[in-house]
């Protein structure tokens, strides 16, 4: 195992990289025989093969166990490393104000609520935060769920039926695809960020049911921004509905981090449904739906995750609430985030890397082939930098990449340190 790492010019040994988590499962020389009768069938072959090769070479890149809180620098396996793949866009993980708000909520409410939201799991803090969130997003109501993934499942499974159709941007998040499948709705994909392709889908397949157009505000693998004004125009022209997933746009876009609508200066009401995450720029847990009063009331009584899944815990609600207050008082964090992202993106381009269409803190470094992406991540870890490779099926085959996430907490020295490593590897 160490010899193979030397062949790859990898000089440091990390137990997680060699697959220690799997107790020798991938380094024992075992071969797998998949058949239709096995619960782990042939779909696992590619996953197992890739994981085995990565562990043998000591470059398994996932599930690095942090030994403390995340931030611009982290501690893992006894080593201090620059973190360049965290969703903590505003650099607020570990902020004393947020920690204290979460602790105070535990003291008052405990660690859980004892039920689901519709029944006995609602506390006054939920209602207070949801009003705060609706005001932040400038919608009539907002509803929280225990994850952004569940928020998307809640909306689509409750509102749509097999008689309806969804026109989905081809690079939209997996949760939206799964939500459509759960609803049994017809899915048609339009080319990424292409209003002409969307218009073609609207015109070429007349539909008697309802049509919902869906896109991400910021696309999680490429870091570009959806063409929201054009989507709104087409929605109005064809009498459709529009839903935008703000998971990576909240806290990132707009002067106050309100998201894609603030970035473009459009009326929030021109989008029928906004969903998002409370676990990215907002350093907590959970997800949300921001929408009209009518849809909000319906979802509270028809959305399965609101009725059958545990309510968001008090500490998470309090942490998210305090974050919105900080964002309102300190919008300079959003500006600093943009400046950091622009600096690193431009530096990577100048060094000869392909950073795709990125215009946000999500910066892909695109390799195409999977082995170079995984090896580069390993070499960066040797240089005390954590960057996660993203492989199929998270991205299409032939689109393997490193996904960098810049935060407002990174200093210019941090980013120069990263660029120096990338320049060395480029040689």
C-alpha positions, 0 to 999 in steps of 0.5 A: 500500500505504501509502495503504491503511494510512492509510485503516485508520488504521495508522501504522507500516509492518512489512515482514512485514505487507505480505507481504514474505515472499512476494516480492510474490506477493500485491501484484503484482495477480496473479489466480489461476485454480483448477481441478481439474487444479491441485495448488493447487485451489479450496480455496486460493481463500479463503486466497489472497484473504484473504492478498492483502487483508491484504498490500495493507492491510499487516496480514498478521498471521502469521510475524512474524520475531522477532530474538531469544528470545521472552518478555514483550517481543520484538524484531522488525523493529527494534521492541521489542514486548509479546508477548501470543500466546506459549505460554510460559505459565510465562515460562521461555524463556531461563531460564539453568538450562534453557539450560545443561541443553540446552547440557550435553546437546549437549556430551554427546550431540550435536545428534541421536541418529542414529535413531528411538526403537525402533532406535538413537535412544534415549539414557539421557536419554530413559528418565530423563526419561520416568520423571520425566514419569510421576512428574509425571503420576502414571501408570505410564509416559510416552513422548515423541515429536517433537511433541504432534501426533505423540503424538496421531497415534501413540495413535489410529492404533495403538490404534483401528480402523474398527470403533471409534468416537471421541466427540470434543468439538466444539472439540477440537484439529485433531491429534485429528481428523487422528489419527482420520482416520488410524485410519479410526475413526468420529467423532461430535462432542458439543457442547462441554463438554456432558455431556448431549450426550455422554450422548445420543451414547452412548445413541442410537448403540449400538456393538459396537466400542470407544468412546473419549471425547476432549477437551482439558484446556484448549481452545486457542481458547477458554481454558476447561477440560473438564468432566473429572469428568463425562467420567469418570462417563460413561466408567465408566457406559457402559464406555468409554475416556477420553483427554485432551489436556493440551497447554495444561493442563500447567504451567497447571492445578493447584497444581504445574501437573500439569494437569487431573487436579490441577485437579479433584483426580481420580485420574489413573488414571480417564483411560486416556490423557493426551497433551500438549506439551513446547513450551508451558509447557515451553519445549522441543520434543516431545510425550508420552503418559502411560498404563498400562504395558500401553498404553505397551509396546504403543505403543513397538512399534506407534505409527508415530511412535515407529518411523518418526520421528526421536527427540526430540533430546537438548537438547530432552529436557534442557530439558524435564527441567529445566523439570519440576524448576523447576516442582516447586521454584517452583509460585508461577509457576503462581499468578502465571500465574493472577493475571495472566490474571485481571487482564487478562481482567477488564480486557478485560471491563470495557472491553467486549470479549467474552472468551468462556468463558475461565478460563485464560491463553488469552483470546480477544477475539471479533469474529466477522467476520474483517476487524475481527479482522485490522485490530485486530491491525494497530492493536495492532502499531502500538502495539507489541503482538503479538497473533495473530488466529485465523480460519477454519478454525482457528475456525468461520466467524463466530468470528474472534478475537484470541487472547491468551496471558498468561504468568507473566513479564508484569508488572502494568505490561505488562498495564496497557500492553496494557489501555490500548491495547485501551481506546483501540481500543474508542473 
